[in-house]
């Protein structure tokens, strides 16, 4: 599922469909404890999930409050290393 999302770079709606299909095929994905254990055992997954949640939050703010997008992009550019 993660590979498919990474390769296709879907929109949030398309990604939701991919996740829903994965959950249907693999009922274990509905078990919160199993997911928490996987995240603990594989630290890069936790980091990627955190980055994803942050990116989604930023994009949501940029959509809902368009002028904020300018400030967000300015801050991102300022913080990027050369």
Residue frames relative to the residue before (quaternion, step in Angstrom):
aa qw qx qy qz dx dy dz
X 1.0000 0.0000 0.0000 0.0000 0.00 0.00 0.00
X 0.6824 0.4765 -0.2968 0.4682 3.59 0.82 -0.94
X 0.6265 0.5311 -0.3357 0.4612 3.57 1.03 -0.75
X 0.6476 0.5187 -0.3175 0.4591 3.57 0.93 -0.88
X 0.6615 0.4931 -0.3050 0.4756 3.58 0.92 -0.86
X 0.6631 0.5111 -0.3079 0.4520 3.57 0.93 -0.87
X 0.6979 0.4824 -0.2748 0.4525 3.60 0.94 -0.84
X 0.7734 0.3851 -0.1986 0.4627 3.58 0.88 -0.91
X 0.2023 -0.8062 0.5253 0.1822 3.61 1.23 -0.43
X 0.0718 0.8529 -0.5133 0.0625 3.61 0.72 1.06
X 0.5732 -0.5234 0.4830 0.4053 3.52 -1.34 0.21
X 0.6773 -0.4800 0.3358 0.4451 3.63 -1.16 0.26
X 0.6410 0.5201 -0.3304 0.4577 3.60 1.01 -0.75
X 0.6642 0.4901 -0.2984 0.4791 3.58 0.94 -0.87
X 0.6344 0.5276 -0.3280 0.4600 3.59 1.01 -0.81
X 0.6183 0.5480 -0.3412 0.4482 3.58 1.01 -0.78
X 0.6478 0.5130 -0.3130 0.4682 3.59 1.00 -0.83
X 0.6324 0.5266 -0.3248 0.4661 3.58 1.01 -0.83
X 0.6655 0.4958 -0.2977 0.4719 3.58 0.92 -0.91
X 0.6457 0.5228 -0.3225 0.4537 3.59 0.93 -0.87
X 0.6521 0.5040 -0.3123 0.4725 3.60 0.99 -0.84
X 0.6477 0.5180 -0.3229 0.4560 3.58 0.97 -0.83
X 0.6510 0.5097 -0.3182 0.4639 3.60 0.97 -0.81
X 0.6354 0.5238 -0.3314 0.4605 3.59 1.02 -0.76
X 0.6982 0.4722 -0.2696 0.4656 3.59 0.95 -0.87
X 0.7915 0.2075 -0.0795 0.5693 3.58 1.10 -0.75
X 0.2490 -0.8187 0.4994 0.1353 3.62 0.10 1.25
X 0.5458 0.6216 -0.4079 0.3864 3.61 1.15 -0.44
X 0.5884 0.5915 -0.3679 0.4105 3.58 1.16 -0.50
X 0.6047 0.5438 -0.3569 0.4596 3.58 1.26 -0.21
X 0.6237 0.5474 -0.3303 0.4497 3.58 1.26 -0.35
X 0.3911 -0.7647 0.4708 0.2015 3.55 -0.37 1.29
X 0.6444 0.5352 -0.3290 0.4359 3.61 0.95 -0.82
X 0.6464 0.5131 -0.3238 0.4626 3.59 0.96 -0.80
X 0.6504 0.5088 -0.3142 0.4684 3.56 0.98 -0.83
X 0.6509 0.5142 -0.3149 0.4613 3.59 0.94 -0.86
X 0.6425 0.5127 -0.3197 0.4713 3.60 1.00 -0.78
X 0.6414 0.5216 -0.3252 0.4591 3.60 0.97 -0.83
X 0.6531 0.5067 -0.3136 0.4673 3.58 0.97 -0.83
X 0.6604 0.5022 -0.3110 0.4636 3.62 0.99 -0.79
X 0.7007 0.4747 -0.2703 0.4589 3.59 1.00 -0.82
X 0.7790 0.2532 -0.1271 0.5594 3.58 1.13 -0.56
X 0.2452 -0.8336 0.4773 0.1310 3.61 0.25 1.28
X 0.6215 0.5404 -0.3825 0.4188 3.68 0.91 -0.65
X 0.5957 0.5593 -0.3662 0.4452 3.60 1.11 -0.57
X 0.6382 0.5233 -0.3245 0.4622 3.58 0.98 -0.83
X 0.6558 0.5111 -0.3067 0.4632 3.57 0.94 -0.89
X 0.6683 0.4946 -0.3042 0.4650 3.59 0.92 -0.89
X 0.6394 0.5159 -0.3285 0.4659 3.59 1.01 -0.76
X 0.6452 0.5139 -0.3231 0.4640 3.58 0.97 -0.83
X 0.6583 0.5032 -0.3084 0.4672 3.59 0.94 -0.85
X 0.6434 0.5275 -0.3171 0.4552 3.55 1.02 -0.82
X 0.6619 0.4971 -0.3070 0.4695 3.57 0.88 -0.92
X 0.6437 0.5147 -0.3209 0.4666 3.60 0.97 -0.82
X 0.6714 0.5010 -0.3018 0.4551 3.59 0.88 -0.93
X 0.6452 0.5099 -0.3201 0.4704 3.57 0.97 -0.84
X 0.6452 0.5244 -0.3183 0.4554 3.58 0.96 -0.82
X 0.6612 0.5003 -0.3029 0.4699 3.57 0.93 -0.90
X 0.6690 0.4945 -0.3057 0.4631 3.59 0.88 -0.89
X 0.6230 0.5354 -0.3394 0.4583 3.58 1.05 -0.72
X 0.6454 0.5039 -0.3172 0.4784 3.58 0.94 -0.87
X 0.6581 0.5178 -0.3148 0.4468 3.59 0.93 -0.88
X 0.6659 0.4858 -0.3050 0.4771 3.59 1.05 -0.70
X 0.7229 0.4508 -0.2564 0.4567 3.57 0.82 -0.97
X 0.7829 0.1571 -0.0680 0.5981 3.56 1.07 -0.73
X 0.2471 -0.8440 0.4579 0.1303 3.55 0.44 1.29
X 0.6663 0.4967 -0.3441 0.4370 3.68 0.78 -0.77
X 0.5906 0.5773 -0.3706 0.4250 3.59 1.13 -0.57
X 0.5524 0.6304 -0.3835 0.3877 3.59 1.17 -0.56
X 0.6224 0.5428 -0.3402 0.4497 3.57 1.05 -0.73
X 0.6813 0.4768 -0.2867 0.4757 3.57 0.87 -0.93
X 0.6351 0.5320 -0.3313 0.4516 3.58 0.97 -0.81
X 0.6805 0.4772 -0.2932 0.4724 3.59 0.88 -0.90
X 0.6200 0.5369 -0.3422 0.4585 3.60 1.05 -0.70
X 0.6616 0.4934 -0.3007 0.4780 3.58 0.95 -0.89
X 0.6402 0.5159 -0.3329 0.4618 3.61 0.94 -0.82
X 0.6651 0.5001 -0.3069 0.4619 3.59 0.92 -0.88
X 0.6408 0.5331 -0.3168 0.4525 3.57 1.00 -0.84
X 0.7302 0.4506 -0.2348 0.4569 3.59 0.97 -0.88
X 0.5499 0.6112 -0.4075 0.3975 3.62 1.19 -0.32
X 0.3712 -0.7122 0.5510 0.2267 3.53 -1.04 0.81
X 0.4907 -0.6701 0.4722 0.2951 3.54 -1.16 0.55
